[in-house]
Amino acid sequence: KYRHYAPDAPVVLLHGDEDKILAFLRAEQAARRCAILCYDEECNALAPEGLIPVGARDDLATQAHRLFTALRQADRSDAEIIYAHLPPQEGLGLALYNRMIRAAAHTVREIH
């Protein structure tokens, strides 16, 4: 409904098995220009091109603080698509989820 948080490139939120998400992201990096809003812990598991660290997996406060800067950085890149993790829908994660789901125009890809 509202896309006021959305960059120009499409945003896809990923949900599912973490190892399979990393494998999916590696394949996407090899196939196309993508920006990835990644957890700090994932940086070494992915190619550096297009990575935008948003904070530790369990540090929702830092992720929330970095979100808009990360989306702007992704928007300034030449990425065809932007990937990010689907935040939890509880506590501080819910506020992050609401912002991210709008940026992604409710586009969530299940990876199992």
N, C-alpha and C positions, 0 to 999 in steps of 0.2 A: 504494500500500500504506500509506504513512505520510503523514498530512496535518498533522502537528504544526507545520509552518511556514506553514500555509495561513490566510489571512484568511477572513472569512465570505463575501465576494463571490467568485465564480469567478475564477480566474487563468488567462489564456491566454498562452502563450509564442508569439512570432512569429518565424518563420525564413524567410529568402528575400531577395529583392531589396530593398535599403534604400529606394530611391525609391518602390517600390510599397508597402512597409510604411508609409512616411509618408503616402502617399495613402490607404491603408486606414484609418490612424489618424485622419486629418482627417475622413473620411466617418463613422467611428464617433463622433467627438466631436460631429458635427452631428446624429447620430441618437439618441444615448443618453448617459446619465451614465456616464462611464468615468474611471477613474484610469489614468494611463500612467506607468510607471516608465521614464523616457526618458534617453537619453544627453544630456550637457550640450550637445553640438553640435546637437541636434534642437529645443531649446527654442524657438528663433525660428521654426521651420518649422511649429509646432503652436499651436493656441489655448491660452492659459495655463490655462484651467480644467481642473483635474484632473491637471496635470503634476506629477510628482515626479522631479526630476533625481537620478540615482544616480551621476553621475561621467562622465568622458570615456569614449568608446567603447573606447579602448585601456588605460584605467586600471582593470584588474580588481581591484586591491587596494582602491581607493576604493569600487568597486561592491560588493565583498564586505563592506566595513566599513559601508556605508549600507543594506544589504539589509533587515535586520530593521526598522530605523527606517522605511524606505520602505514596507514591507508593513504596518506598524502604522498609518502615516499614511494609506495607501490604505484600510485597514479602517475608520478613523474617518471617512472621507469618506462621502458618500451614493452612491458609485459602485455601479452595477449589475454592473459587470465591471471587471476589472483586466488591463491588457495590459503585457507586458514582452518584451524581446528574449530569445531563446534564447541562453544563453552558449556559448562554445566549449567543447568537451569535451576540453581539454588543459591541462596546467599548472594554474595557479590558477583558470582558467576551469572546470576540472572540479569543483572544490569548489563554486563558485558554481552551476554547472549542477545538481549534485546537490541543492542546497537549493531552487533554483528549480523543478526538475522535480517535487519533492515538493509545493511550494506550489501548483503548477498541477495536481496530481493527474495528471501525465503528459499534460496537454492542450497539444498543439503544433499551431499552424495554419501551414501552408506558404503563403507569399504569393509568387506568381511572375507 
